[in-house]
């Protein structure tokens, strides 16, 4: 089955599409730019969602749900926000259809025009802050810590499954605070929630940083981000957390009365990750045989495959052994499947589960069981090893932990080897073309230079790392003084 996949080195983009489609994660939709998330892909998203949701609630947040439709006038209230999203908005203008009297099928009823057009939400700041005006009156109502799991629509001209689609799934947190300091602390806290999730569960090392002014979220004073490096050397923004200042509070007149009976605008944050995390998971870990999934997120962690012969007693022993192992693994909370479908050859099953990224495969054969051993194969290294039958179930949790750690360390090693410091323009351009990855370089801090570098190389400032050290230098493009390096990369 893996022979049907394009080799990464031959065509990385096609390899990615092959993995998504043939690995059963998603399919194309009849609606241009949208996708159908298949059960295997949705199970991955569910595991991500459930773990993140637990983390949000542990930090005091609650879930709510707000309307899909946003009055057009709401978007006009925050100038930078509307400017940032205006070109991506889908607009509802009518509320009814009717049959064409000329026999042309269904048409929009011209008499059913909305008094005010509705925007299909590209993000929910405006409608949420319009609601918060009624919810927040006093310091006793703060902080207000709300998260929403939802879908959004951003009209895209060039789409790619999971990475950039017209409609996608995500969560968006929207919080209100009494002070600037509390809001900044919230934004930084949620960035760390994303970063620890990416590293601990997705086995993806990330750079924690702040976006440049050009790359900030529309309407934010600061945007914090986590950036990951894909196997083709391109960066992917894996999550963002925004300090919104008082911009949306002022736009929607959201004030609170403090303990001294003074009135002031509240301070705000918003933060979110989306189903593009599934795309990141694929591009960081997978190989030419298919998906490679970290055990903590894999929908199926262990698959048991029997090798039957014509001996009924041997078959019965395999079945009993499989059931014992399954019971023991399930008691330990491990997601396991026994595939004893006798209509499919074992070799085909091996290839199928390899393609779908199942971390551990246990093979049960009559001869091995006579010798009290079983064959265990791990997906990340493709290593096969004979394990004693007695205690095999007790060995699996440790093996899964080892796979999780190895996947993270492999990705970290790749990022380290593909993060390079440069000090001149010629060196910068050469590295981008010959050894893609993160390029650490000096920048003079001006939007004009940043835009010129992007225009000439298609590389953007991915972030200013949070742990940046001060270092005197010269901007690689303008030659002007600089006090720190920033990370550049070409990106998705």
DADA-V620220 format. One record per helix or strand of 2 or more residues. SS is the DSSP state (A for helix, B for strand). FROM is the first residue (numbers start at 0). LEN is the number of residues. If there is no record, write none. Layout:
ss->[SS	SS]
from->[FROM	FROM]
len->[LEN	LEN]
//
This chain:
ss->[A	A	B	B	A	B	B	A	A	B	B	B	A	B	A	A	B	B	A	B	A	B	B	A	B	B	B	A	B	A	B	A	B	A	B	B	A	B	A	B	A	B	B	B	B]
from->[1	11	25	34	38	61	68	71	78	89	96	105	109	112	124	138	143	166	179	206	212	221	234	246	254	262	266	275	301	311	335	345	359	365	372	383	391	418	424	437	446	459	472	480	484]
len->[3	11	3	3	20	2	3	4	10	5	3	3	3	8	11	3	10	11	21	4	3	8	11	5	3	3	8	10	6	20	4	10	6	5	6	5	26	3	10	5	11	6	2	2	5]
//
